[in-house]
Every structure is written in C-alpha cells, then in structure tokens.
Amino acid sequence: MANGWRGWARGLAAVLLVFGMASGSLATLFWAVGVGPMRGVKSAPERYVGPIGPIAVEPGDLDIGEVWETTYHRHPVRVRNLSNQPIAIEGFEVSCRTCMDVEEAGLRLGPGESGLIHLKFEFWYRYLSQFHDATRPLQQQFRPIFADESLNRATRGQNWEVVGTIRSRAAVRALAMDFGEALVRGGKPVRRKLDVRVHVPHDRLEAVSYHPGVGVQFQPRSDADGRYDMIVEASPLIPVGPFQTEIHVYVHERGGHRAWAFMLPVFGNVQPSVRLMPSTLNLGKQPLGTEFEEFVTVLGLHGDDASIDGHPVGSSGVAIERLPSTDRRSPPMFRIRVHIDTIGEGLKKLQFCIRGGDGNVVLLELPIIFDGIVK
C-alpha cells in the first residue's frame, strides 16, 4: 500500500465528493476512496471475530487500541489453521483500499499451524463530519481469499472487523487541495484558504511543503481557540503542466514536543500564459450529418498583440473564423464549426499558430471530441 496521497491511484474507482472551499472560487476535494463494500462481504449487526472457514484469528489482535493519527501504522494479527489439512491463502480483501491493507500477499499454513499477518493503516482518511473530533472510532473489515474456491463460496459474507480509537492532534477540513487550472505561468499567485482545528494544547503550528512553489501560512482565528486559517499559495513560477506535492503539518505542543498532525496533498495543472478557453471541445452525442458551432477564446492576448492563424490538423469538416472586435483590450475570439461526419467516437484537431510582436511563435492545439449517432 502506498503511503499518503500516492495510494489514491489504487482506488480511483471510488467515490469523489466535492466540497466548496472558503474562497468559493475552486473546489476542495474530499476523497472517500475505496470505502464501498467488499465482494461478498455483507454488513453485520454484530462484530465478528470467529473463524472464517478453517482459519481463526486471536480476537484480541482485532483491537488495535488507541493510536495517534499518522500516515502509516502497522499492526500484527496471528492466524491459525484449525483444520487437519494444509490451507493456502492467496490474498486478502479489505473494506477500504486506501486506508487499510494486508502486508502479506498470501499465506500457507499446515494443519494446526499458526502464522502472523500485518495490517497496515493510513489514518489520514476521515469523514468531514469528524473534523471537530479529537478522537474517532476505527472500524475496518478484512477477509482471506482462499486458493480453494469452494472455501470462498462457503465463507461468502463473513469478515473480520478491526476496531480501535484514532487520536488526532489537528485536522484540516479537506483531504486534498486542487488548484485545478487556476494557476497561469507568469501570472499572479493563487491562494486557497482552509479551516484547521487543533485538538491538543500547543504553542504553534509548523508546515513543511515539499515543493518550492507551494507555501503555507497559518493565521489564528479570533472566533475560536485552536482554530486557524491555513493559507496555501501556489507560485506562478511553477513550470507549465501538472504538479503535485504534499504539505505535512506539525504541532509544537506545550513543553516543546514537535508532533506530526496531518498531511495535505496539493496538486494542479499550471497553464501557459497564452492558452485556449476552453482547452478542449467535447460535443458529446451529435446526430450524423449535423453541424455544431462553438466559440473559443485565446487568453493572454489582447487585440492585435499577435497574428493568429488557425487551421485543421489532418481533419476535415472543421471551419474556423475569427470574430471581429472593436475593443483592443478584448482577447481574440474564434467561431468553430464542426460537421459530424463519423459514426461513433470521433476526434478532430485544430492548431493555432500565434506569432507575437517579439518574433516568438506559440502553437496551441484544440482537440474536438464527439460521438456521432444515427438519427
């Protein structure tokens, strides 16, 4: 299991909830990745600690006790083969792929033999409603996958539940910060503000950013003790293209102890100073033989700052026309007409060649995506 936000890619088939940020201009992403039910696992009214088929666990090992929130926690569980036959376990299913995993890929146990497996947890995951909670319960489930498929069928619906209590030093009202395409190379810095709550007596907060273009400040809030505005600023000097990093926040507790509190993934996609808006035309389903019209603006230019030549690239059925403008301060705008001449998924491309007064040439490509259907 990957640590921190890197583990999310393994659970992208999960639920993505979007919450508005304090700035109101972009969304803060709150991931609940991989928390759907496991295959064949049914929720039970009572916690189960008994055997699953021929395999039993020590019930006490399914309670991890009270632990501090961290990006990584390892917990041993002893398993035992109750049968008089060798048992092969090919793997394990877990109820939350991003916050829990089993270290061992598989296990083989002889008759009556015992062995250890190790559960791995990432405690950064929380529900938004738990933002104010200094402690929160841990309840995760897992089950073995047997090499013998008949055992899997016979034990379908059975799973062990791990419980415990997670203590939090501080929490942020988000699991990630997405700058989207708001940052423009050479433009202005972009700031986002998040709400932070500290649950322990402390002197100050410290943030460590692992990207030179991403900075953090904490401003105490006057309306509540232990509450801060966490201001994350992305620099316009970050190179064009996607970027991603992590911010780790530490609490300096009373007495001088420095303790890890939480981690905030940060990512975005820096745009060039001259760019198309929109950057892609997605026309969706369109009847075959029809013509679709859309408008595209070249941002970062004004009036006659540069000459612009737009033309199709290896595509037919596309026409482009620059619209006249009487305001030199307005960015150039183009009318795009697309003839739907393909059944099924289609892709056409336009290329804009922009020649500035300084002699520099910028090439921008506009993909046009559609799905041609028969009327």
Secondary structure, DSSP 8 states (H G I E B T S, - for coil): ---GGGGGGGGTTSEEEEEE-TTSSSEEEEEETT-S--TT----SS---S-BTTEEE-GGGGEEEEEE--S-EEEEEEEEE-SSS-EEEEEEEES-TTTEEES-S-EEE-TT-EEEEEEEE-TT---GGGTT-SEEEEEEEEEEEESSHHHHHHTTT--EEEEEEEE-SEEES-SEEE-TT--BTTS--EEEEEEEEE-S-EEEEEEEESSTTEEEEEEE-TTSTTEEEEEEEE-TTS-SEEEEEEEEEEEEETTS-EEEEEEEEEEEEEB-SSEEESSSEEEEEEETT-EEEEEEEEET--TTSEEEEEEESS-SSEEEEE---S-TTS--EEEEEEE---SEEEEEEEEEEEEETTS-EEEEEEEEEEEEE--
